[in-house]
Amino acid sequence: MSTQAKPFLTPEQYLEIERKAAFKSEYYQGEMFAMGGAKYAHNVMAGNISASLHQQLRHAPCTVSSSDLRVLVSATGLYTYPDVVVVCGEPKFLDGHFDVLLNPVLLVEVLSPSTEAYDRGRKFKHYRSIESLQAYLMVSSDLVQADLYTRQPDTGAGSSPESSWLLTSASRLEDVLSLPSIACHLKLADLYEKVDFSA
């Protein structure tokens, strides 16, 4: 019995398909991966994070975008849809469609049990190679827990931009996370507002 191999897609073929598709898919190394729908708590939290950042950045040269904005990790070729994206200064796009961002400053993923291992592991490894990225925030959707990785200055010759990241964790509603790269603070009470873990 033979198994048929999946067809290899170029990034250009992926974008042609994706721009016409009714649902979102990520892309990596010639394959498209359909994204599943998110639970209510996940969507509420993503909205809360976007709202908090938008309010604080209203008069700053930064813009907050939702999970509909595609991001390309240029160094690895991953096309993905973070839950929240912040870009500061002039956004850089892959092409004239203006739908593939190249220079995020902050990426946020709301974790779910099915994606948590990937978001913490391989995806973060991809994200670390984005030169413009200054912070990566992961927020759990099934308990109060947020982990913020902040890029640190290079420590000397031969240091890799992927290696110097400081972890700050928070697990109480009264905790506040500081994002110095965009001069913002995120209160966990705001991130988890109207989130019912029992639902």
Secondary structure by P-SEA (a helix, b strand, c coil): ccccccccccaaaaaaaaaaccbbbbbcccbbbbbccccaaaaaaaaaaaaaaaaaaccccbbbbcccbbbbccccbbbbbccbbbbccccccccccccccccccbbbbbcccccccccccaaaaaaaacccccbbbbbbcccbbbbbbbbccccccccccccbbbbbbbccccbbbbbccccbbbbcccccccccccc
